[in-house]
Amino acid sequence: MAKNTSGRGQRELRVKVKTARGRKLSSTLWLERQLNDPYVQRAKREGYRGRAAFKIEEIDDKFRFLVPGARVVDLGCAPGGWLQIAVPRINALGEKSGKRMGRIIGIDLQEVEPVPGAEIHVLDFLEDDADDKVKGWLDGKADLVMSDMAAASSGHKQTDHLRIMALCEAAAYFAFDVLEEGGTFVAKVLAGGAEGDLQKVLKQKFTKVAYMKPGASRSDSSEKFVVATGFRG
């Protein structure tokens, strides 16, 4: 067979997107970045609902909290990529014989397309009785609360940072109410100076607090993930 000496097939070609009538340049650049993002392409190939699935995959590969038998709560679970990663790892479908069967509850403000093995509810976790509802659905407390939530962008970097930190802090206090002793909290934060207060609270409540920026996070993003383990109860 003749060798391909043209260079074609040696690397993927970059997709260029033309600016369409009525589309802003920023939208065109976003679309171009999406089309050329290897994690977006991989998600499509492997059937995941977005590149974010690989963030929790990488974090769990390092910290190992998605284990068979775990009881998990996914806050702001749309579109469902984190659920897709978690279900087989916690054995929510009972496919791993001899392993404990886990449970996962996904909650979001909007309807989310079903994920086999996950139980999804429309719920605002900030409601007064949200923690009781979740514990009722789980028939007890959780081993893990995880969140990839992000507040709607305002376009102002500092404002967006404060909004995400406030959301993460609210998720942490929710976790304090539903976690079993020894449990884990994983959430997205933004680097920018306001995370100190949250870190102080987490260090009081957990035996270990670490941060990680997975490879699936864009290099130009200030997002990282806090992983707090060993909930003191």
Residue frames as a rotation matrix with the C-alpha (Angstrom) as fourth column:
MET 1
0.579 0.815 0.000 0.00
0.815 -0.579 0.000 0.00
0.000 0.000 -1.000 0.00
ALA 2
-0.106 -0.628 0.771 1.37
0.563 -0.677 -0.474 3.41
0.819 0.384 0.426 -0.96
LYS 3
-0.388 -0.117 -0.914 2.27
0.895 -0.285 -0.344 5.70
-0.221 -0.951 0.215 1.89
ASN 4
0.707 0.634 0.312 0.43
0.667 -0.745 0.003 8.97
0.235 0.206 -0.950 2.31
THR 5
-0.325 -0.925 -0.199 3.13
0.944 -0.329 -0.017 11.61
-0.050 -0.193 0.980 1.91
SER 6
-0.113 0.352 0.929 0.78
0.463 -0.809 0.363 14.56
0.879 0.471 -0.071 1.55
GLY 7
-0.957 -0.237 0.170 0.47
-0.043 -0.463 -0.885 15.09
0.288 -0.854 0.433 5.28
ARG 8
-0.144 0.976 0.162 -3.29
-0.805 -0.211 0.555 14.61
0.576 -0.051 0.816 5.15
GLY 9
0.648 0.469 -0.601 -4.58
-0.036 0.807 0.590 12.41
0.761 -0.360 0.539 7.93
GLN 10
-0.329 -0.849 -0.413 -1.55
0.533 0.194 -0.823 13.15
0.780 -0.491 0.389 10.08
ARG 11
-0.897 0.127 -0.422 -3.47
0.317 -0.479 -0.818 15.74
-0.306 -0.869 0.389 12.09
GLU 12
0.022 0.990 0.138 -7.03
0.943 0.025 -0.331 16.94
-0.331 0.137 -0.934 12.24
LEU 13
-0.554 -0.160 0.817 -7.83
0.591 -0.767 0.250 19.96
0.586 0.622 0.519 10.15
ARG 14
-0.785 0.268 -0.559 -9.02
0.345 -0.560 -0.753 23.04
-0.515 -0.784 0.348 12.00
VAL 15
-0.039 0.875 0.482 -12.59
0.995 -0.011 0.100 24.08
0.092 0.484 -0.870 11.25
LYS 16
-0.972 -0.198 -0.131 -13.04
0.202 -0.979 -0.023 27.73
-0.124 -0.049 0.991 10.30
VAL 17
-0.083 0.995 -0.047 -16.45
0.932 0.060 -0.358 29.33
-0.353 -0.074 -0.933 10.83
LYS 18
-0.671 -0.098 0.735 -17.55
0.509 -0.782 0.361 32.24
0.539 0.616 0.575 8.66
THR 19
-0.838 0.400 -0.371 -19.33
0.081 -0.581 -0.810 35.15
-0.539 -0.709 0.455 10.31
ALA 20
-0.480 0.756 0.445 -23.00
0.855 0.289 0.431 34.89
0.197 0.587 -0.785 9.36
ARG 21
-0.512 0.405 0.758 -25.43
-0.079 -0.900 0.428 37.76
0.855 0.159 0.493 8.95
GLY 22
0.470 0.768 0.436 -26.86
-0.457 -0.211 0.864 38.64
0.756 -0.605 0.251 12.36
ARG 23
0.770 -0.263 -0.582 -24.26
0.568 0.697 0.438 36.61
0.290 -0.668 0.686 14.30
LYS 24
0.871 -0.478 0.117 -21.87
-0.478 -0.766 0.431 38.48
-0.117 -0.431 -0.895 16.55
LEU 25
0.194 -0.899 -0.391 -18.13
-0.605 0.204 -0.769 37.94
0.772 0.387 -0.505 16.18
SER 26
-0.444 -0.356 0.822 -17.99
-0.892 0.256 -0.372 36.60
-0.078 -0.899 -0.432 19.74
SER 27
0.457 0.706 0.541 -20.60
-0.578 0.698 -0.422 33.97
-0.676 -0.120 0.727 18.85
THR 28
0.823 -0.226 -0.521 -18.65
-0.416 0.383 -0.824 32.99
0.386 0.896 0.222 15.75
LEU 29
-0.200 -0.975 0.092 -15.44
-0.745 0.090 -0.661 32.61
0.636 -0.201 -0.745 17.75
TRP 30
-0.205 0.214 0.955 -17.27
-0.840 0.463 -0.284 30.53
-0.503 -0.860 0.085 20.40
LEU 31
0.813 0.578 0.077 -18.71
-0.433 0.687 -0.583 28.24
-0.390 0.440 0.809 17.74
GLU 32
0.522 -0.703 -0.484 -15.30
-0.500 0.208 -0.841 27.84
0.691 0.680 -0.243 16.10
ARG 33
-0.430 -0.698 0.573 -13.72
-0.873 0.157 -0.462 26.97
0.232 -0.699 -0.676 19.45
GLN 34
0.196 0.602 0.774 -16.45
-0.708 0.633 -0.313 24.39
-0.679 -0.486 0.550 20.14
LEU 35
0.926 0.237 -0.292 -16.02
-0.376 0.566 -0.734 22.73
-0.009 0.790 0.613 16.75
ASN 36
0.315 -0.902 -0.295 -12.24
-0.352 0.178 -0.919 22.48
0.882 0.393 -0.262 17.26
ASP 37
0.053 -0.244 0.968 -12.29
-0.999 -0.018 0.050 21.45
0.005 -0.970 -0.245 20.92
PRO 38
-0.599 -0.338 -0.726 -10.93
-0.447 0.893 -0.046 17.87
0.664 0.297 -0.686 21.23
TYR 39
-0.948 0.286 0.138 -13.03
0.004 0.446 -0.895 17.26
-0.318 -0.848 -0.424 24.36
VAL 40
-0.085 0.939 -0.332 -16.19
-0.733 -0.285 -0.617 18.35
-0.675 0.191 0.713 22.54
GLN 41
-0.029 -0.004 -1.000 -15.31
-0.907 0.420 0.025 16.01
0.420 0.907 -0.015 19.67
ARG 42
-0.886 -0.357 -0.295 -14.55
-0.200 0.870 -0.452 13.16
0.418 -0.341 -0.842 22.08
ALA 43
-0.665 0.706 0.243 -17.85
-0.321 0.024 -0.947 13.70
-0.674 -0.708 0.211 23.92
LYS 44
0.180 0.733 -0.656 -19.73
-0.949 -0.046 -0.312 13.34
-0.259 0.678 0.688 20.63
ARG 45
-0.291 -0.379 -0.878 -17.83
-0.671 0.735 -0.095 10.18
0.681 0.562 -0.469 19.73
GLU 46
-0.922 -0.221 -0.318 -18.36
0.056 0.736 -0.674 8.54
0.383 -0.640 -0.666 23.13
GLY 47
-0.174 0.978 -0.119 -21.98
0.498 0.192 0.846 9.61
0.850 0.088 -0.520 23.60
TYR 48
-0.439 0.000 -0.899 -21.53
0.863 -0.278 -0.421 12.06
-0.250 -0.960 0.122 26.48
ARG 49
0.513 0.831 0.215 -23.68
0.858 -0.507 -0.089 15.17
0.035 0.230 -0.973 26.78
GLY 50
0.924 -0.246 0.294 -20.79
-0.187 -0.959 -0.213 17.59
0.334 0.141 -0.932 26.92
ARG 51
0.116 -0.987 -0.109 -17.09
-0.029 0.107 -0.994 18.07
0.993 0.118 -0.016 27.54
ALA 52
0.043 -0.068 0.997 -17.77
-0.919 -0.394 0.013 18.61
0.392 -0.916 -0.079 31.27
ALA 53
0.941 0.321 -0.110 -18.16
-0.267 0.901 0.342 14.83
0.209 -0.292 0.933 31.65
PHE 54
0.433 -0.851 -0.298 -14.41
0.455 0.491 -0.742 14.48
0.778 0.186 0.600 31.34
LYS 55
-0.130 -0.433 0.892 -13.82
-0.580 -0.697 -0.422 16.95
0.804 -0.572 -0.160 34.18
ILE 56
0.470 0.351 0.810 -15.49
-0.877 0.289 0.384 14.74
-0.099 -0.891 0.444 36.79
GLU 57
0.946 -0.188 -0.264 -13.88
0.097 0.941 -0.325 11.69
0.310 0.282 0.908 35.19
GLU 58
0.093 -0.987 0.130 -10.41
0.137 -0.116 -0.984 13.18
0.986 0.110 0.124 35.67
ILE 59
-0.108 -0.086 0.990 -11.15
-0.852 -0.505 -0.137 14.40
0.512 -0.859 -0.019 39.19
ASP 60
0.759 0.466 0.455 -12.48
-0.637 0.676 0.370 11.01
-0.135 -0.570 0.810 40.25
ASP 61
0.717 -0.579 -0.389 -9.54
0.188 0.697 -0.692 9.21
0.672 0.422 0.609 38.65
LYS 62
-0.293 -0.877 0.380 -7.35
-0.158 -0.348 -0.924 11.12
0.943 -0.331 -0.036 41.12
PHE 63
-0.560 0.072 0.825 -9.49
-0.792 -0.337 -0.509 11.20
0.241 -0.939 0.246 44.27
ARG 64
-0.753 0.200 -0.627 -11.63
0.068 0.971 0.228 8.02
0.655 0.129 -0.745 43.89
PHE 65
-0.803 0.547 0.237 -14.94
-0.428 -0.253 -0.868 9.07
-0.414 -0.798 0.437 45.43
LEU 66
0.177 0.850 -0.495 -17.25
-0.984 0.167 -0.064 7.50
0.028 0.499 0.866 42.81
VAL 67
-0.855 -0.515 0.057 -17.07
-0.517 0.844 -0.141 3.97
0.024 -0.150 -0.988 44.18
PRO 68
-0.451 0.717 -0.532 -19.54
0.077 0.625 0.777 1.07
0.889 0.309 -0.337 43.97
GLY 69
-0.111 0.544 -0.832 -22.32
0.935 0.340 0.098 1.54
0.336 -0.767 -0.547 46.49
ALA 70
-0.906 -0.292 -0.306 -21.88
0.387 -0.864 -0.322 5.31
-0.170 -0.411 0.896 46.86
ARG 71
0.247 0.969 -0.023 -24.94
0.942 -0.245 -0.231 7.50
-0.229 0.036 -0.973 47.38
VAL 72
-0.741 -0.664 0.104 -24.49
0.644 -0.656 0.394 10.62
-0.193 0.358 0.913 45.27
VAL 73
0.493 0.806 -0.326 -26.23
0.590 -0.586 -0.556 13.96
-0.639 0.082 -0.765 44.79
ASP 74
-0.561 -0.600 0.570 -25.46
0.826 -0.362 0.432 15.96
-0.053 0.713 0.699 41.63
LEU 75
0.110 0.569 -0.815 -26.52
0.456 -0.757 -0.468 19.60
-0.883 -0.320 -0.343 42.04
GLY 76
0.327 0.068 -0.943 -27.38
-0.643 -0.715 -0.274 21.43
-0.692 0.696 -0.190 38.83
CYS 77
-0.074 -0.433 0.898 -27.05
0.089 0.895 0.438 18.19
-0.993 0.112 -0.028 36.90
ALA 78
0.891 0.427 0.157 -28.06
0.195 -0.045 -0.980 19.47
-0.411 0.903 -0.123 33.43
PRO 79
0.032 0.662 -0.749 -27.29
-0.973 0.191 0.127 18.37
0.227 0.725 0.650 30.78
GLY 80
0.869 0.395 0.298 -26.35
-0.477 0.829 0.293 15.10
-0.131 -0.396 0.909 32.52
GLY 81
0.419 -0.782 -0.461 -22.71
-0.389 0.304 -0.870 14.45
0.820 0.544 -0.177 31.63
TRP 82
-0.496 -0.605 0.623 -21.62
-0.817 0.081 -0.571 14.04
0.295 -0.792 -0.534 35.24
LEU 83
0.305 0.687 0.660 -24.48
-0.783 0.576 -0.237 11.59
-0.542 -0.444 0.713 35.81
GLN 84
0.856 0.029 -0.517 -23.32
-0.417 0.629 -0.656 9.56
0.306 0.777 0.550 32.82
ILE 85
-0.140 -0.979 -0.148 -19.84
-0.486 0.198 -0.851 9.21
0.863 -0.047 -0.503 34.30
ALA 86
-0.475 -0.079 0.876 -21.07
-0.880 0.030 -0.474 8.49
0.011 -0.996 -0.084 37.83
VAL 87
0.520 0.852 0.061 -23.67
-0.854 0.520 0.007 5.79
-0.026 -0.056 0.998 37.07
PRO 88
0.670 -0.255 -0.697 -21.28
-0.075 0.911 -0.405 2.99
0.738 0.324 0.591 36.03
ARG 89
-0.365 -0.921 0.138 -18.65
-0.234 -0.053 -0.971 3.95
0.901 -0.386 -0.196 38.60
ILE 90
-0.562 0.212 0.799 -21.01
-0.825 -0.074 -0.560 3.69
-0.060 -0.974 0.217 41.56
ASN 91
-0.975 0.193 -0.110 -22.69
0.159 0.952 0.260 0.62
0.155 0.236 -0.959 40.04
ALA 92
-0.625 0.780 -0.039 -26.10
-0.604 -0.515 -0.608 2.34
-0.495 -0.356 0.793 39.97
LEU 93
0.113 0.656 -0.747 -27.39
-0.943 0.308 0.127 -0.17
0.313 0.689 0.653 37.43
GLY 94
0.440 0.033 0.897 -26.13
-0.627 0.727 0.281 -3.15
-0.643 -0.686 0.341 39.41
GLU 95
0.831 -0.096 -0.547 -24.05
-0.463 0.425 -0.778 -4.41
0.308 0.900 0.309 36.47
LYS 96
-0.244 -0.967 -0.070 -20.96
-0.663 0.219 -0.715 -5.25
0.707 -0.128 -0.695 38.54
SER 97
0.639 0.528 -0.560 -21.72
-0.036 0.748 0.663 -8.56
0.769 -0.403 0.497 40.19
GLY 98
0.241 -0.524 -0.817 -20.47
0.899 0.437 -0.015 -8.86
0.365 -0.731 0.577 43.74
LYS 99
-0.845 -0.495 0.203 -20.25
0.411 -0.843 -0.347 -5.06
0.343 -0.210 0.916 44.08
ARG 100
-0.398 0.706 -0.586 -22.56
0.583 -0.299 -0.756 -2.86
-0.708 -0.642 -0.292 46.11
MET 101
-0.125 0.471 0.873 -25.19
0.923 -0.269 0.277 -1.02
0.365 0.840 -0.401 44.08
GLY 102
-0.850 -0.275 -0.449 -25.02
0.435 -0.847 -0.306 2.77
-0.296 -0.455 0.840 44.35
ARG 103
0.299 0.940 0.162 -27.67
0.936 -0.255 -0.244 5.45
-0.188 0.225 -0.956 43.97
ILE 104
-0.828 -0.556 -0.068 -27.49
0.528 -0.815 0.237 8.87
-0.187 0.161 0.969 42.37
ILE 105
0.348 0.913 -0.214 -29.95
0.814 -0.407 -0.414 11.75
-0.465 -0.030 -0.885 42.58
GLY 106
-0.735 -0.516 0.440 -29.64
0.669 -0.661 0.341 14.55
0.115 0.545 0.831 40.04
ILE 107
0.264 0.843 -0.468 -31.43
0.803 -0.461 -0.377 17.83
-0.534 -0.277 -0.799 40.68
ASP 108
-0.832 -0.461 0.307 -31.80
0.554 -0.665 0.502 20.88
-0.027 0.588 0.809 38.49
LEU 109
-0.548 0.630 -0.550 -34.08
-0.210 -0.740 -0.638 23.87
-0.810 -0.234 0.538 37.93
GLN 110
-0.063 0.485 -0.872 -35.02
-0.990 -0.140 -0.006 22.50
-0.125 0.863 0.489 34.51
GLU 111
0.846 0.381 0.372 -36.13
-0.303 0.919 -0.251 19.18
-0.438 0.100 0.893 33.09
VAL 112
-0.228 -0.954 -0.193 -33.18
-0.879 0.117 0.461 16.96
-0.418 0.275 -0.866 32.19
GLU 113
0.309 0.289 -0.906 -33.28
-0.757 0.652 -0.050 14.12
0.576 0.702 0.420 29.68
PRO 114
0.896 0.122 0.426 -33.27
-0.396 0.651 0.648 10.81
-0.198 -0.749 0.632 31.59
VAL 115
-0.152 -0.946 -0.288 -29.98
-0.885 0.260 -0.386 9.06
0.440 0.196 -0.876 32.26
PRO 116
0.554 0.387 -0.737 -30.33
-0.125 0.914 0.386 5.28
0.823 -0.122 0.554 32.83
GLY 117
-0.018 -0.537 -0.843 -29.43
0.782 0.518 -0.346 4.48
0.623 -0.666 0.411 36.42
ALA 118
-0.954 -0.300 -0.020 -29.93
0.259 -0.784 -0.565 8.05
0.154 -0.544 0.825 37.70
GLU 119
0.049 0.967 -0.249 -32.97
0.999 -0.052 -0.006 9.51
-0.019 -0.249 -0.968 39.44
ILE 120
-0.838 -0.403 0.367 -33.53
0.470 -0.876 0.111 13.10
0.277 0.266 0.923 38.30
HIS 121
0.117 0.875 -0.470 -35.77
0.967 -0.207 -0.146 15.70
-0.225 -0.438 -0.871 39.94
VAL 122
-0.103 -0.039 0.994 -36.68
0.390 -0.921 0.004 19.29
0.915 0.388 0.110 39.14
LEU 123
0.658 0.229 -0.717 -35.80
0.750 -0.116 0.652 21.14
0.066 -0.967 -0.248 42.36
ASP 124
0.419 -0.534 0.734 -34.24
-0.251 -0.845 -0.472 24.37
0.873 0.014 -0.488 43.57
PHE 125
0.035 -0.464 -0.885 -31.65
0.705 0.640 -0.307 23.23
0.709 -0.613 0.350 46.11
LEU 126
-0.858 -0.340 0.384 -31.97
0.037 -0.788 -0.615 26.64
0.512 -0.514 0.689 47.81
GLU 127
0.156 0.976 0.154 -35.53
-0.334 -0.094 0.938 25.86
0.930 -0.197 0.311 48.94
ASP 128
-0.003 -0.149 0.989 -35.92
-0.982 -0.185 -0.030 25.49
0.187 -0.971 -0.146 52.69
ASP 129
0.456 0.282 0.844 -36.89
-0.579 0.815 0.040 21.82
-0.677 -0.506 0.534 52.56
ALA 130
0.557 -0.261 -0.788 -34.66
-0.743 0.268 -0.614 20.77
0.372 0.927 -0.044 49.66
ASP 131
-0.542 -0.835 0.089 -32.27
-0.778 0.459 -0.429 18.86
0.318 -0.302 -0.899 51.90
ASP 132
-0.359 0.493 0.792 -35.12
-0.537 0.585 -0.608 16.86
-0.763 -0.644 0.055 53.46
LYS 133
0.703 0.624 -0.341 -36.52
-0.613 0.290 -0.735 16.02
-0.359 0.726 0.586 50.02
VAL 134
0.192 -0.718 -0.669 -33.13
-0.786 0.296 -0.543 14.77
0.588 0.629 -0.508 48.81
LYS 135
-0.751 -0.463 0.471 -32.55
-0.659 0.567 -0.494 12.66
-0.038 -0.681 -0.731 51.93
GLY 136
0.089 0.872 0.482 -36.04
-0.560 0.444 -0.700 11.25
-0.824 -0.208 0.527 51.46
TRP 137
0.733 0.155 -0.662 -35.31
-0.675 0.279 -0.683 10.28
0.079 0.948 0.309 47.87
LEU 138
-0.154 -0.911 -0.383 -32.01
-0.689 0.377 -0.619 8.69
0.708 0.169 -0.685 48.94
ASP 139
0.754 0.460 -0.470 -33.54
0.078 0.647 0.759 6.99
0.653 -0.608 0.452 51.97
GLY 140
0.606 -0.573 -0.552 -30.77
0.726 0.113 0.679 8.53
-0.327 -0.811 0.485 54.03
LYS 141
0.582 -0.474 -0.661 -27.73
-0.289 -0.880 0.376 10.71
-0.760 -0.028 -0.649 53.76
ALA 142
0.959 -0.236 -0.157 -25.29
-0.130 0.125 -0.984 11.01
0.252 0.964 0.089 50.86
ASP 143
0.489 -0.872 -0.025 -21.66
0.711 0.382 0.590 9.94
-0.505 -0.306 0.807 50.56
LEU 144
-0.674 -0.714 0.190 -20.96
0.665 -0.475 0.576 12.59
-0.321 0.515 0.795 47.93
VAL 145
0.623 0.721 -0.302 -22.39
0.425 -0.637 -0.643 15.94
-0.656 0.272 -0.704 46.88
MET 146
-0.506 -0.814 0.284 -20.98
0.685 -0.178 0.707 17.25
-0.525 0.552 0.648 43.61
SER 147
0.599 0.712 -0.366 -21.67
0.397 -0.662 -0.636 20.40
-0.695 0.236 -0.679 41.64
ASP 148
-0.516 -0.678 0.524 -20.60
0.823 -0.222 0.523 21.82
-0.239 0.701 0.672 38.30
MET 149
0.533 0.846 0.023 -23.03
0.830 -0.517 -0.209 24.73
-0.165 0.131 -0.978 38.63
ALA 150
-0.745 -0.667 0.012 -22.17
0.657 -0.730 0.190 28.16
-0.118 0.149 0.982 37.26
ALA 151
0.048 0.745 -0.666 -24.18
0.364 -0.634 -0.682 31.36
-0.930 -0.210 -0.302 37.55
ALA 152
0.681 0.269 0.681 -25.25
0.730 -0.172 -0.662 33.06
-0.061 0.947 -0.314 34.32
SER 153
-0.362 -0.932 0.018 -22.42
0.922 -0.355 0.151 35.16
-0.134 0.071 0.988 32.96
SER 154
0.611 0.516 -0.601 -22.74
0.472 -0.846 -0.247 38.94
-0.635 -0.133 -0.761 33.29
GLY 155
0.668 -0.465 0.581 -19.68
0.526 -0.256 -0.811 39.66
0.526 0.848 0.074 31.17
HIS 156
0.475 -0.509 0.718 -18.00
-0.680 -0.730 -0.067 41.30
0.558 -0.457 -0.693 34.17
LYS 157
-0.100 -0.625 -0.774 -15.19
-0.059 0.781 -0.622 39.08
0.993 -0.017 -0.115 35.43
GLN 158
-0.918 -0.312 0.247 -15.28
-0.235 -0.076 -0.969 40.09
0.321 -0.947 -0.004 39.10
THR 159
-0.178 0.940 0.291 -19.08
-0.977 -0.132 -0.169 39.94
-0.120 -0.315 0.942 39.29
ASP 160
0.471 0.326 -0.819 -19.09
-0.557 0.830 0.010 36.48
0.683 0.452 0.573 37.72
HIS 161
-0.513 -0.743 -0.429 -16.44
-0.032 0.516 -0.856 35.34
0.858 -0.425 -0.289 40.18
LEU 162
-0.832 0.227 0.507 -18.50
-0.553 -0.269 -0.788 36.51
-0.042 -0.936 0.349 43.15
ARG 163
0.183 0.971 -0.156 -21.66
-0.980 0.193 0.048 34.88
0.076 0.144 0.987 41.78
ILE 164
0.281 -0.124 -0.952 -20.02
-0.266 0.943 -0.201 31.50
0.922 0.309 0.232 41.29
MET 165
-0.790 -0.603 -0.110 -18.40
-0.037 0.226 -0.973 31.64
0.612 -0.765 -0.201 44.72
ALA 166
-0.513 0.690 0.510 -21.79
-0.843 -0.294 -0.451 32.45
-0.161 -0.661 0.733 46.29
LEU 167
0.466 0.689 -0.555 -23.34
-0.792 0.605 0.085 29.51
0.394 0.400 0.827 44.45
CYS 168
-0.098 -0.609 -0.787 -20.52
-0.036 0.792 -0.609 27.20
0.995 -0.032 -0.100 45.53
GLU 169
-0.900 -0.212 0.380 -20.86
-0.351 -0.164 -0.922 28.35
0.257 -0.964 0.073 49.14
ALA 170
-0.022 0.971 0.239 -24.61
-0.994 0.005 -0.113 27.67
-0.111 -0.240 0.964 49.04
ALA 171
0.464 0.125 -0.877 -23.89
-0.449 0.887 -0.111 24.20
0.764 0.445 0.467 47.64
ALA 172
-0.589 -0.762 -0.270 -21.41
-0.078 0.386 -0.919 23.60
0.804 -0.521 -0.287 50.46
TYR 173
-0.727 0.365 0.581 -23.96
-0.674 -0.222 -0.704 24.47
-0.128 -0.904 0.407 53.14
PHE 174
0.424 0.839 -0.341 -26.46
-0.884 0.465 0.043 22.19
0.195 0.283 0.939 51.41
ALA 175
0.080 -0.498 -0.863 -23.83
-0.196 0.841 -0.503 19.44
0.977 0.210 -0.031 51.52
PHE 176
-0.827 -0.399 0.397 -23.39
-0.428 -0.012 -0.904 19.97
0.366 -0.917 -0.160 55.28
ASP 177
-0.189 0.874 0.448 -27.08
-0.933 -0.017 -0.359 19.10
-0.306 -0.486 0.819 55.68
VAL 178
0.735 0.610 -0.297 -27.15
-0.678 0.669 -0.304 15.96
0.014 0.425 0.905 53.54
LEU 179
0.050 -0.805 -0.591 -23.68
-0.578 0.459 -0.675 14.39
0.814 0.376 -0.443 53.82
GLU 180
0.911 0.069 -0.407 -22.91
0.222 0.751 0.622 11.33
0.348 -0.657 0.669 55.87
GLU 181
0.662 -0.741 0.115 -19.92
-0.494 -0.316 0.810 11.54
-0.563 -0.593 -0.575 58.20
GLY 182
-0.155 -0.817 0.555 -16.80
0.197 0.525 0.828 10.87
-0.968 0.237 0.080 56.13
GLY 183
0.589 0.548 0.594 -18.49
0.663 0.093 -0.743 12.16
-0.462 0.831 -0.308 52.96
THR 184
-0.551 -0.816 0.174 -17.06
0.700 -0.339 0.628 14.21
-0.454 0.468 0.758 50.09
PHE 185
0.606 0.659 -0.446 -17.94
0.283 -0.702 -0.653 17.56
-0.743 0.269 -0.612 48.50
VAL 186
-0.515 -0.716 0.472 -16.78
0.717 -0.058 0.694 18.45
-0.470 0.696 0.544 44.96
ALA 187
0.618 0.773 -0.144 -17.63
0.585 -0.574 -0.573 21.77
-0.526 0.270 -0.807 43.33
LYS 188
0.085 -0.520 0.850 -16.53
0.883 -0.357 -0.306 24.24
0.462 0.776 0.429 40.69
VAL 189
0.510 -0.014 -0.860 -14.97
0.501 -0.808 0.310 27.49
-0.699 -0.589 -0.405 41.87
LEU 190
0.730 -0.337 0.594 -13.28
0.429 -0.450 -0.783 30.38
0.532 0.827 -0.184 40.09
ALA 191
-0.142 -0.846 -0.514 -9.85
0.985 -0.172 0.012 31.64
-0.098 -0.504 0.858 41.03
GLY 192
0.000 0.161 0.987 -10.06
0.484 -0.863 0.141 35.32
0.875 0.478 -0.077 41.85
GLY 193
-0.732 -0.497 0.466 -9.66
-0.110 -0.589 -0.801 36.05
0.672 -0.637 0.376 45.53
ALA 194
-0.134 0.773 0.620 -13.08
-0.923 -0.325 0.205 35.42
0.360 -0.545 0.757 47.05
GLU 195
0.381 0.312 -0.870 -12.58
-0.183 0.948 0.260 31.70
0.906 0.060 0.419 47.67
GLY 196
-0.650 -0.752 0.105 -10.68
-0.214 0.049 -0.975 32.21
0.729 -0.657 -0.193 50.93
ASP 197
-0.381 0.587 0.714 -13.80
-0.922 -0.184 -0.341 32.35
-0.069 -0.788 0.612 53.10
LEU 198
0.664 0.637 -0.391 -15.18
-0.686 0.727 0.021 29.18
0.298 0.255 0.920 51.56
GLN 199
0.066 -0.736 -0.674 -11.89
-0.079 0.669 -0.739 27.38
0.995 0.102 -0.014 52.05
LYS 200
-0.735 -0.330 0.593 -11.85
-0.555 -0.211 -0.805 28.37
0.390 -0.920 -0.028 55.72
VAL 201
0.117 0.879 0.462 -15.33
-0.973 0.196 -0.126 26.92
-0.201 -0.434 0.878 56.27
LEU 202
0.693 0.142 -0.707 -14.52
-0.450 0.851 -0.271 23.74
0.563 0.505 0.654 54.36
LYS 203
-0.325 -0.901 -0.288 -11.36
-0.193 0.361 -0.912 23.16
0.926 -0.241 -0.291 56.40
GLN 204
-0.585 0.207 0.784 -13.47
-0.810 -0.114 -0.575 23.32
-0.030 -0.972 0.234 59.54
LYS 205
0.372 0.907 0.198 -15.96
-0.857 0.417 -0.302 20.80
-0.357 -0.058 0.932 58.21
PHE 206
0.945 -0.073 -0.319 -13.66
-0.125 0.821 -0.558 18.36
0.303 0.567 0.766 56.36
THR 207
0.682 -0.730 0.049 -10.39
0.276 0.319 0.907 16.66
-0.678 -0.604 0.419 57.20
LYS 208
-0.466 -0.863 0.195 -8.81
0.518 -0.087 0.851 17.53
-0.718 0.497 0.487 53.85
VAL 209
0.711 0.625 -0.322 -9.44
0.118 -0.557 -0.822 20.23
-0.693 0.546 -0.470 51.23
ALA 210
-0.438 -0.856 0.275 -7.68
0.431 0.069 0.900 20.13
-0.789 0.512 0.338 47.85
TYR 211
0.414 0.503 -0.759 -8.00
-0.455 -0.607 -0.651 21.88
-0.789 0.615 -0.022 44.50
MET 212
-0.386 -0.501 0.774 -7.61
0.467 0.617 0.633 20.54
-0.795 0.606 -0.004 40.98
LYS 213
0.132 0.375 -0.918 -7.85
-0.738 -0.581 -0.343 21.96
-0.662 0.723 0.200 37.49
PRO 214
0.246 -0.008 0.969 -8.57
0.308 0.949 -0.070 18.99
-0.919 0.316 0.236 35.20
GLY 215
-0.774 -0.623 0.109 -7.21
0.252 -0.145 0.957 18.90
-0.581 0.768 0.269 31.69
ALA 216
-0.322 0.746 0.584 -10.77
0.936 0.157 0.316 19.09
0.144 0.648 -0.748 30.34
SER 217
0.540 0.403 -0.739 -11.07
0.519 -0.850 -0.085 22.63
-0.663 -0.338 -0.668 31.77
ARG 218
0.763 -0.248 0.596 -10.13
0.481 -0.398 -0.781 25.18
0.431 0.883 -0.185 29.15
SER 219
-0.127 -0.943 -0.308 -6.65
0.973 -0.059 -0.222 26.61
0.191 -0.328 0.925 29.66
ASP 220
-0.719 -0.137 0.681 -7.96
0.181 -0.983 -0.006 30.17
0.671 0.119 0.732 29.41
SER 221
0.410 0.906 0.103 -10.62
0.010 -0.118 0.993 29.56
0.912 -0.406 -0.058 32.08
SER 222
-0.445 -0.550 0.707 -10.07
-0.676 -0.312 -0.668 30.44
0.587 -0.775 -0.233 35.74
GLU 223
0.633 0.757 0.166 -12.24
-0.693 0.457 0.557 27.54
0.346 -0.467 0.814 36.85
LYS 224
-0.683 -0.673 -0.283 -10.92
-0.451 0.693 -0.562 24.87
0.574 -0.256 -0.777 39.16
PHE 225
0.365 0.838 -0.405 -12.56
-0.162 0.486 0.859 22.32
0.917 -0.248 0.313 41.43
VAL 226
-0.329 -0.375 0.867 -12.48
-0.919 -0.083 -0.385 22.03
0.216 -0.923 -0.317 45.19
VAL 227
0.159 0.290 -0.944 -12.46
-0.054 0.957 0.285 18.49
0.986 0.006 0.168 46.57
ALA 228
-0.266 -0.149 0.952 -13.24
-0.919 -0.258 -0.297 18.31
0.290 -0.955 -0.069 50.29
THR 229
0.019 0.190 -0.982 -13.01
-0.090 0.978 0.188 14.83
0.996 0.085 0.036 51.84
GLY 230
-0.587 -0.237 -0.774 -13.68
0.627 0.472 -0.620 13.38
0.512 -0.849 -0.128 55.27
PHE 231
-0.046 0.660 0.750 -16.78
-0.241 -0.736 0.633 15.30
0.969 -0.151 0.193 56.34
ARG 232
-0.903 -0.421 0.080 -16.68
-0.143 0.121 -0.982 15.70
0.404 -0.899 -0.170 60.10
GLY 233
-0.284 0.882 -0.375 -20.47
0.723 0.454 0.520 15.62
0.629 -0.124 -0.767 60.50
